[in-house]
């Protein structure tokens, strides 16, 4: 029963941000008090559990995109936790069907948690400039 409660909350591991991170969060979310922020390294998504550093499949505006989940910001207001995933979107390079290769790009963006569809099986190049990922059958176009 405890596991079901943890997944229902959509988060399992959290911590308070350190001072430099807090300054960044206050710039991103200017209308919130410091006490409202938490950082989460794991979140429940549509098809499982995503951890910071995982390559995930995003559904954005009818298009699918690869991104790395950097971290998730939690903001608590009136005892309600709102989660704001921060990802680094990758740039398309080649491939179609089951395997795609994309350029690793670390331009961070905030996305809705519902847009994260699944964690992908992937392999980065030795210098981490590209990433090849397996796209599950149900998401292929």
PASEBA-1860 file (N, C-alpha, C; in nm, 3 decimals):
! residues 141
1> XXXXXXXX> 0.082/-0.118/0.000/0.000/0.000/0.000/0.087/0.126/0.000 ~ 0.200/0.122/0.068/0.287/0.239/0.073/0.339/0.274/-0.066 ~ 0.375/0.173/-0.149/0.423/0.200/-0.284/0.318/0.270/-0.367 ~ 0.192/0.230/-0.355/0.084/0.292/-0.431/0.070/0.439/-0.393 ~ 0.086/0.470/-0.266/0.076/0.609/-0.223/0.191/0.692/-0.280 ~ 0.311/0.635/-0.282/0.426/0.709/-0.334/0.407/0.743/-0.481 ~ 0.364/0.648/-0.563/0.346/0.674/-0.705/0.230/0.771/-0.728 ~ 0.129/0.765/-0.647/0.015/0.856/-0.660/0.061/1.001/-0.644
9> XXXXXXXX> 0.157/1.025/-0.558/0.208/1.159/-0.536/0.299/1.207/-0.649 ~ 0.338/1.117/-0.740/0.421/1.147/-0.856/0.566/1.183/-0.822 ~ 0.607/1.163/-0.701/0.746/1.192/-0.665/0.788/1.102/-0.551 ~ 0.917/1.066/-0.546/0.964/0.979/-0.441/1.084/1.035/-0.367 ~ 1.177/1.097/-0.436/1.300/1.144/-0.374/1.307/1.296/-0.392 ~ 1.318/1.368/-0.280/1.323/1.514/-0.291/1.424/1.571/-0.193 ~ 1.465/1.696/-0.219/1.557/1.766/-0.130/1.534/1.916/-0.146 ~ 1.586/1.990/-0.051/1.579/2.135/-0.058/1.695/2.184/-0.145
17> XXXXXXXX> 1.673/2.286/-0.230/1.781/2.338/-0.314/1.886/2.411/-0.233 ~ 2.012/2.403/-0.280/2.119/2.480/-0.215/2.108/2.626/-0.258 ~ 2.189/2.712/-0.202/2.178/2.857/-0.224/2.192/2.896/-0.372 ~ 2.296/2.849/-0.446/2.306/2.888/-0.587/2.186/2.840/-0.670 ~ 2.139/2.721/-0.642/2.023/2.668/-0.714/1.899/2.748/-0.679 ~ 1.887/2.787/-0.553/1.771/2.865/-0.511/1.764/2.998/-0.587 ~ 1.879/3.062/-0.608/1.881/3.188/-0.683/1.828/3.168/-0.826 ~ 1.869/3.058/-0.886/1.822/3.025/-1.021/1.671/2.999/-1.020
25> XXXXXXXX> 1.623/2.924/-0.922/1.480/2.893/-0.914/1.397/3.019/-0.892 ~ 1.447/3.110/-0.810/1.374/3.235/-0.787/1.369/3.321/-0.913 ~ 1.470/3.308/-1.001/1.465/3.377/-1.130/1.363/3.312/-1.223 ~ 1.356/3.178/-1.221/1.262/3.106/-1.307/1.118/3.119/-1.259 ~ 1.100/3.118/-1.128/0.967/3.123/-1.066/0.965/3.238/-0.966 ~ 0.954/3.362/-1.013/0.973/3.479/-0.927/0.863/3.503/-0.823 ~ 0.748/3.445/-0.837/0.638/3.475/-0.746/0.625/3.379/-0.629 ~ 0.727/3.299/-0.603/0.718/3.199/-0.498/0.822/3.224/-0.389
33> XXXXXXXX> 0.789/3.184/-0.268/0.881/3.196/-0.155/0.981/3.081/-0.155 ~ 1.098/3.101/-0.098/1.202/2.998/-0.093/1.154/2.868/-0.029 ~ 1.069/2.879/0.073/1.022/2.761/0.145/0.936/2.670/0.059 ~ 0.884/2.720/-0.051/0.793/2.643/-0.135/0.867/2.545/-0.226 ~ 0.999/2.562/-0.246/1.073/2.484/-0.345/1.132/2.354/-0.290 ~ 1.124/2.250/-0.372/1.197/2.125/-0.350/1.248/2.079/-0.486 ~ 1.354/1.999/-0.486/1.406/1.937/-0.608/1.379/1.788/-0.600 ~ 1.340/1.729/-0.712/1.304/1.587/-0.715/1.389/1.515/-0.819
41> XXXXXXXX> 1.449/1.404/-0.780/1.533/1.329/-0.872/1.456/1.216/-0.939 ~ 1.337/1.183/-0.891/1.253/1.080/-0.952/1.110/1.130/-0.959 ~ 1.044/1.101/-1.071/0.902/1.133/-1.084/0.830/1.020/-1.156 ~ 0.706/1.001/-1.123/0.623/0.905/-1.195/0.571/0.972/-1.321 ~ 0.580/0.898/-1.432/0.532/0.951/-1.560/0.430/0.853/-1.616 ~ 0.381/0.882/-1.736/0.276/0.802/-1.798/0.311/0.653/-1.802 ~ 0.434/0.620/-1.836/0.473/0.480/-1.851/0.589/0.442/-1.761 ~ 0.580/0.474/-1.633/0.683/0.431/-1.541/0.741/0.541/-1.455
49> XXXXXXXX> 0.870/0.530/-1.431/0.942/0.619/-1.342/1.059/0.680/-1.418 ~ 1.074/0.812/-1.410/1.186/0.881/-1.475/1.275/0.941/-1.368 ~ 1.405/0.928/-1.388/1.503/0.982/-1.294/1.586/1.090/-1.363 ~ 1.643/1.179/-1.285/1.732/1.281/-1.341/1.843/1.212/-1.419 ~ 1.870/1.260/-1.538/1.972/1.201/-1.624/1.916/1.105/-1.728 ~ 1.790/1.062/-1.713/1.729/0.972/-1.811/1.698/1.048/-1.940 ~ 1.711/0.979/-2.053/1.665/1.032/-2.180/1.519/0.992/-2.194 ~ 1.434/1.091/-2.217/1.290/1.067/-2.221/1.232/1.109/-2.354
57> XXXXXXXX> 1.114/1.055/-2.384/1.040/1.092/-2.504/0.933/1.193/-2.465 ~ 0.933/1.307/-2.534/0.837/1.413/-2.506/0.735/1.423/-2.620 ~ 0.613/1.454/-2.586/0.510/1.486/-2.685/0.481/1.635/-2.670 ~ 0.530/1.714/-2.766/0.516/1.859/-2.761/0.449/1.909/-2.889 ~ 0.330/1.963/-2.875/0.260/2.018/-2.990/0.238/1.920/-3.103 ~ 0.207/1.797/-3.071/0.183/1.696/-3.173/0.308/1.632/-3.229 ~ 0.425/1.677/-3.189/0.552/1.621/-3.234/0.619/1.546/-3.119 ~ 0.700/1.447/-3.153/0.778/1.375/-3.054/0.921/1.427/-3.053
65> XXXXXXXX> 0.979/1.438/-2.936/1.116/1.488/-2.922/1.188/1.412/-2.813 ~ 1.319/1.402/-2.825/1.402/1.344/-2.721/1.456/1.456/-2.633 ~ 1.472/1.424/-2.504/1.528/1.521/-2.411/1.587/1.446/-2.293 ~ 1.677/1.510/-2.223/1.732/1.455/-2.099/1.663/1.524/-1.982 ~ 1.610/1.445/-1.890/1.548/1.501/-1.771/1.659/1.549/-1.678 ~ 1.670/1.679/-1.661/1.776/1.736/-1.577/1.738/1.727/-1.430 ~ 1.623/1.781/-1.395/1.569/1.773/-1.260/1.425/1.818/-1.264 ~ 1.355/1.799/-1.155/1.216/1.842/-1.145/1.203/1.933/-1.025
73> XXXXXXXX> 1.144/2.049/-1.048/1.120/2.146/-0.942/0.981/2.121/-0.886 ~ 0.973/2.110/-0.754/0.845/2.099/-0.687/0.814/2.230/-0.617 ~ 0.691/2.279/-0.634/0.647/2.400/-0.566/0.523/2.365/-0.486 ~ 0.531/2.384/-0.356/0.418/2.351/-0.268/0.342/2.477/-0.232 ~ 0.212/2.476/-0.261/0.124/2.586/-0.222/-0.002/2.526/-0.163 ~ -0.042/2.575/-0.047/-0.162/2.525/0.020/-0.161/2.372/0.032 ~ -0.045/2.317/0.068/-0.026/2.172/0.084/-0.046/2.092/-0.045 ~ -0.038/2.157/-0.160/-0.049/2.090/-0.289/0.085/2.104/-0.362
81> XXXXXXXX> 0.141/1.992/-0.405/0.270/1.991/-0.473/0.249/1.999/-0.624 ~ 0.307/2.100/-0.688/0.306/2.112/-0.833/0.446/2.078/-0.883 ~ 0.455/1.991/-0.983/0.584/1.949/-1.036/0.611/2.016/-1.171 ~ 0.734/2.065/-1.187/0.776/2.135/-1.309/0.906/2.072/-1.359 ~ 0.899/1.972/-1.450/1.021/1.910/-1.502/1.103/2.008/-1.587 ~ 1.234/2.003/-1.570/1.328/2.082/-1.650/1.407/1.982/-1.734 ~ 1.404/2.000/-1.866/1.470/1.906/-1.957/1.567/1.980/-2.047 ~ 1.660/1.905/-2.104/1.749/1.955/-2.210/1.704/1.888/-2.339
89> XXXXXXXX> 1.642/1.965/-2.427/1.591/1.909/-2.552/1.707/1.879/-2.646 ~ 1.695/1.767/-2.717/1.793/1.729/-2.817/1.747/1.776/-2.954 ~ 1.842/1.795/-3.045/1.812/1.841/-3.180/1.816/1.720/-3.277 ~ 1.711/1.702/-3.360/1.709/1.589/-3.454/1.829/1.589/-3.547 ~ 1.881/1.469/-3.574/1.997/1.454/-3.661/1.966/1.356/-3.773 ~ 1.927/1.233/-3.736/1.897/1.133/-3.839/1.814/1.021/-3.779 ~ 1.762/0.939/-3.869/1.691/0.820/-3.829/1.540/0.835/-3.835 ~ 1.477/0.722/-3.851/1.332/0.713/-3.846/1.299/0.569/-3.809
97> XXXXXXXX> 1.181/0.546/-3.764/1.145/0.411/-3.723/1.187/0.384/-3.581 ~ 1.257/0.275/-3.560/1.286/0.232/-3.423/1.408/0.298/-3.360 ~ 1.507/0.339/-3.441/1.628/0.401/-3.387/1.644/0.541/-3.446 ~ 1.660/0.639/-3.358/1.686/0.777/-3.403/1.814/0.825/-3.336 ~ 1.886/0.912/-3.405/2.006/0.973/-3.350/1.984/1.123/-3.345 ~ 2.016/1.183/-3.231/1.995/1.325/-3.215/2.120/1.389/-3.155 ~ 2.137/1.518/-3.183/2.248/1.595/-3.129/2.215/1.635/-2.987 ~ 2.308/1.610/-2.896/2.289/1.648/-2.757/2.304/1.799/-2.747
105> XXXXXXXX> 2.206/1.861/-2.687/2.204/2.006/-2.676/2.155/2.037/-2.534 ~ 2.220/2.123/-2.464/2.182/2.148/-2.326/2.113/2.282/-2.308 ~ 2.015/2.310/-2.395/1.929/2.426/-2.376/1.813/2.382/-2.290 ~ 1.811/2.426/-2.167/1.709/2.380/-2.072/1.574/2.444/-2.102 ~ 1.469/2.366/-2.078/1.332/2.414/-2.097/1.243/2.346/-1.993 ~ 1.141/2.417/-1.953/1.042/2.361/-1.861/0.930/2.300/-1.945 ~ 0.886/2.179/-1.910/0.777/2.112/-1.981/0.672/2.067/-1.881 ~ 0.553/2.038/-1.930/0.449/1.982/-1.844/0.480/1.835/-1.819
113> XXXXXXXX> 0.453/1.789/-1.699/0.484/1.651/-1.663/0.408/1.553/-1.753 ~ 0.290/1.591/-1.801/0.211/1.504/-1.888/0.275/1.486/-2.025 ~ 0.365/1.574/-2.064/0.429/1.562/-2.195/0.541/1.459/-2.196 ~ 0.586/1.414/-2.079/0.689/1.310/-2.072/0.620/1.174/-2.083 ~ 0.645/1.106/-2.194/0.574/0.982/-2.223/0.643/0.857/-2.167 ~ 0.775/0.847/-2.187/0.845/0.728/-2.138/0.996/0.754/-2.134 ~ 1.065/0.668/-2.062/1.211/0.670/-2.057/1.260/0.581/-2.171 ~ 1.362/0.625/-2.243/1.411/0.552/-2.360/1.539/0.476/-2.330
121> XXXXXXXX> 1.557/0.367/-2.402/1.683/0.295/-2.403/1.771/0.367/-2.504 ~ 1.888/0.410/-2.460/1.970/0.491/-2.550/2.119/0.466/-2.525 ~ 2.198/0.521/-2.618/2.344/0.516/-2.605/2.400/0.649/-2.655 ~ 2.477/0.715/-2.569/2.545/0.839/-2.608/2.677/0.805/-2.675 ~ 2.722/0.893/-2.764/2.854/0.876/-2.824/2.959/0.895/-2.714 ~ 3.081/0.854/-2.741/3.189/0.863/-2.641/3.210/1.006/-2.593 ~ 3.193/1.103/-2.680/3.213/1.242/-2.641/3.080/1.310/-2.602 ~ 2.972/1.235/-2.597/2.838/1.282/-2.558/2.785/1.395/-2.647
129> XXXXXXXX> 2.821/1.394/-2.775/2.768/1.495/-2.866/2.643/1.446/-2.937 ~ 2.626/1.314/-2.948/2.505/1.257/-3.008/2.449/1.148/-2.918 ~ 2.322/1.117/-2.942/2.253/1.014/-2.865/2.165/0.935/-2.961 ~ 2.181/0.802/-2.961/2.094/0.715/-3.040/1.998/0.648/-2.943 ~ 1.869/0.652/-2.978/1.768/0.600/-2.887/1.672/0.508/-2.961 ~ 1.623/0.408/-2.889/1.521/0.317/-2.939/1.385/0.377/-2.908 ~ 1.301/0.394/-3.009/1.166/0.448/-2.993/1.069/0.330/-2.985 ~ 0.993/0.317/-2.875/0.897/0.206/-2.863/0.794/0.209/-2.977
137> XXXXX> 0.747/0.093/-3.015/0.655/0.076/-3.127/0.533/0.168/-3.117 ~ 0.475/0.182/-2.999/0.353/0.260/-2.987/0.374/0.410/-3.011 ~ 0.498/0.457/-3.017/0.525/0.600/-3.041/0.583/0.628/-3.178 ~ 0.610/0.525/-3.257/0.668/0.547/-3.390/0.567/0.606/-3.486 ~ 0.616/0.682/-3.579/0.528/0.744/-3.681/0.561/0.692/-3.816
END
